[in-house]
């Protein structure tokens, strides 16, 4: 079927029919009681998913807008900040903090490496600390999920605020905003939250509020205090993407109905299934072969095959949409996303497509083994 698509990217991700249905209803006014009720429920549900008693602010923007809000509300030009970077999104924190005039100290890893708390601890003690430490929970470009709990503990110990990019991890892998002491956690609607792109969510701790300088220059739309005051009255400061909020409310309800722990377990098993299938085919994993890698699986393209071409061919021939490599991994790796509204048959479909196209392109792969391996890994491994 010419226009049928199978979306297996790590964002945007497929949206459940209940969410699509809710979003197709007639538009309601953002200052009406109809919307107020939805907003109130959405904020409550977000707090449950973030596992916080604090505020979760919602912006109509992509996830990057939420990241920018953290920098513009928590830093002033000249502030010393540390960025832990091991891929595309870590680099984004550094680039953004630089643009806002921060003195940026980057702990830079090779793409695909897993950041270590010891390195962060050493850097913070050698350099006399930092105002803010910026972390990436799930580095979507490589498939690595960092130990944010450990990294945050070290940063807090050194007196820094901890800001986390959880755009591709919130709702997929464990994240405890309050008990891990995370001061700001940024996410987006279009990943594990099973909603179309368009909303950024940002939790703000009491320590973070204490660091926000009232009416400081450099922000307007993304002003946290103004946003909080208006959210408390369920009277948004600006016109929100009403339909996406309506969809997010339903999606968060579905996630909480499944249960967060159950959702985390499902993602762990999806990651295992994907990696088992990839290995059975004879391909090499780029992302770590461990249970933490439950968001996206990055795979090395076989010798002589350009991964971007593989992704394009899969899309053209089968309507299967995977993600190519980014930055230095362009042409080298391809990525299968498994966050949000996914089950094991999404994994087997993606693997079947990869197998077929690689065989056609003449790669030396084992045919017929991936799907069985994936199903077995999904079914027979308890978390
Ligand atoms: N951080 C991570 C880890 C991401 O995966 C993404 C989106 N791929 C972003 C930030 C940026 O989000 P957005 O494209 O919504 O601005």
Boltz pocket constraint, residues with backbone or C-beta under 6 A from the ligand:
constraints:
  - pocket:
      binder: B
      contacts: [[A, 10], [A, 11], [A, 61], [A, 62], [A, 63], [A, 64], [A, 65], [A, 89], [A, 136], [A, 138], [A, 139], [A, 140], [A, 165], [A, 166], [A, 167], [A, 168], [A, 188]]
      max_distance: 6.0
